[in-house]
Amino acid sequence: MQQAEQEVLDLQLDANRLQRAIRRIEDSEIILVSPEKMTPLAFPLLVDKLRERLSSESLAERVARMQKQLEAAAG
């Protein structure tokens, strides 16, 4: 059992690599920025949030409208 547990930690989770990544994150400086416009990485989060809202528009229509707005703002 102990060998199987160790193999899962080493092979499946890559525990050592995960620990190194967590240490790097802990040692990093956190910089908070408030962008004026929505960023591309925020788009999926906003779409997920929109799923929960009630609206006369379908989710696909709202996403398409937001996409057009972002493309217009990008030039």
C-alpha positions in Angstrom: 0.0 0.0 0.0 2.8 2.4 0.9 4.6 1.7 -2.4 1.3 2.4 -4.3 0.8 5.6 -2.5 4.4 6.7 -3.2 4.0 5.9 -6.9 0.8 8.0 -7.1 2.5 10.9 -5.4 5.6 10.6 -7.7 4.0 9.7 -11.0 0.5 11.0 -11.0 0.7 14.2 -8.9 4.4 14.8 -9.4 4.5 15.9 -5.8 8.1 17.2 -5.8 7.4 19.5 -8.8 4.2 20.7 -7.2 6.1 21.5 -3.9 8.7 23.5 -5.9 6.0 25.4 -7.7 4.3 26.3 -4.4 7.6 27.5 -2.9 8.2 29.7 -6.0 4.7 31.2 -5.6 5.2 31.8 -1.9 8.5 33.6 -2.6 6.9 35.7 -5.4 5.8 39.3 -5.1 2.0 39.7 -5.6 1.2 42.7 -7.8 -2.4 43.7 -8.0 -3.5 45.7 -11.1 -6.9 47.1 -12.0 -7.0 47.2 -15.8 -9.3 49.8 -17.4 -10.8 47.2 -19.8 -11.5 43.5 -19.5 -8.4 41.4 -20.3 -8.5 38.3 -22.5 -7.9 36.0 -19.5 -10.9 37.5 -17.7 -13.3 36.7 -20.5 -14.0 33.1 -19.6 -14.6 34.1 -16.0 -17.1 36.7 -17.0 -18.9 34.3 -19.3 -19.2 31.8 -16.4 -20.6 34.6 -14.2 -23.1 35.5 -16.9 -24.5 32.0 -16.9 -26.0 32.6 -13.5 -27.7 35.9 -14.4 -31.3 36.1 -15.7 -31.7 37.9 -19.0 -33.8 38.0 -22.1 -30.7 37.3 -24.1 -29.3 33.8 -24.4 -25.8 33.1 -23.2 -24.5 32.8 -26.7 -26.0 36.2 -27.7 -24.4 37.8 -24.6 -21.0 36.2 -25.3 -21.2 37.3 -29.0 -22.1 40.9 -28.0 -19.2 41.0 -25.5 -16.8 39.6 -28.1 -17.8 42.3 -30.5 -17.2 44.9 -27.9 -13.8 43.6 -27.1 -12.8 43.4 -30.7 -14.0 47.0 -31.3 -12.0 48.2 -28.2 -8.9 46.4 -29.5 -9.1 48.2 -32.8 
